[in-house]
Amino acid sequence: MLGSAAEGARTISGNGIVDVLRRPRISLLRRLGLALLVLLFLPVPVIVLYRFVPPPVTPLMLIRAAEGEPMHREWVAYARIAPALPRAVIASEDTRFCWHHGFDWIEIDKAWDAYQTGDRLRGASTISQQLARNLFLWPGGGYPRKAAEAYITVLLEAMLSKERILELYLNVVEWGNGVYGAEAAARAHFDRPAHALTLRQAALLAAVLPAPQEWRPEHPTRFLDERADTILARMPEVAVPGRGGCR
């Protein structure tokens, strides 16, 4: 009788220990699941809001400010930007911007083929992907950030027009130390508003986008001048979004 009672106590005690060990694991899984749901759904209302209002700030702006950089930016409507600038940016960063749905698979295939032959793996990010990164994410690499970038890119393409995507991009992208957006860039580098940029100035601004903190469009090196020449040559060939669609 005493033996049976002791065995039952050990069983209850053993089950209790198992339950105690399981609870933190279940609690952790629930928290991770809740965090995942928040990450999945949080961008949706923000993107809906950005259909109508300018983004107040981006993660990169906050990071640079924490590092001691100033923050020069001024929102300007797409219609108030010289037509040469969006055309130059598309010619430089994403020639198929009007025709893809967020990912340029042709460029991705080219980058992968080059990597397979021994070249360094180069980026093939579209303007939509760059906007996703600018609006919601942090600089750098890593698979989690890449996955988040891809997910947000799909949302941007589904919820915004091509014109709005480009308008947002032109207003938040980094164009120098503490310089963000077309208006601030035009004034900082060429002492004029964005609507008054020349073809050459637009091409130079587009040329520095891969390394805006290293290159100065107002003092171009020979390499930068050659990049601008290439962009100018491509500009007539690319389609640019507008109220009547891409043309």
Secondary structure, DSSP 4 states (H G I P E B T S, - for coil): -HHHHHHHHHHHHHHHHHHHHHHHHHHHHHHHHHHHHHHHHTHHHHHHHHTTS--S--HHHHHHHHTT---EE----GGGS-THHHHHHHHHH-TTTTTSSS--HHHHHHHHHHHHTT--------HHHHHHHHHH--SS--HHHHHHHHHHHHHHHHHS-HHHHHHHHHHHSB-STTEESHHHHHHHHHSS-GGG--HHHHHHHHHTTTSTTT--TTS--HHHHHHHHHHHHHGGGS--EETTEE-
